[in-house]
Amino acid sequence: RGFHDEVQLSWGQGELGDTPAGRSLRTGKTSLIANFETEAAQARWRQAALARGFRSSISLPVFVNGVLDGAFMVYSNEVNGFDSRAVPVLEDLAAELGYGLGRIRERRRLDEAILERDRARTDQEQAARQLERLVRLESLGQLAGGVAHDFNNLLTVVMSYASLAQSELSEIPPE
């Protein structure tokens, strides 16, 4: 615990990248340290590793959909903790990890696509409801316009008769 927080590592060439993880990430191949105590390149990390009981380690590249995506690190409290039987098992595990990560990412993309489709569908349904309201309002406006026109026609007739009545009444002499 805390080993990777305490030590400084790199993927690049040079002293900080001369770790199993750095080598795996640069080469795409399995890399191991058989003995932290005797591996000269591990002097920088030796004390931190030994303090946690690490005696050997292995780094396995993780490929997701054929692309190198990371490294799977395993530590052992035994010198030469990764023999010829353990390495193929761990390589299979790293391959399964890569496959699983790929499936998780595909599922996330699918979930996001479904959410986007549902949002688009909701937006489309809202637009259809709004269009329906606008069509109803337009119909109501046309109906109101028609009623107003008919009422105006009736008022014109009434006004004409009122005007005619007024003019006939104005011709009658007062009593």
Secondary structure as UniProt FT lines:
FT   HELIX           3..6
FT   HELIX           15..17
FT   HELIX           20..27
FT   STRAND          31..33
FT   TURN            36..38
FT   HELIX           40..42
FT   HELIX           43..51
FT   TURN            52..53
FT   STRAND          56..64
FT   TURN            65..66
FT   STRAND          67..76
FT   TURN            79..80
FT   TURN            84..85
FT   HELIX           86..171
//
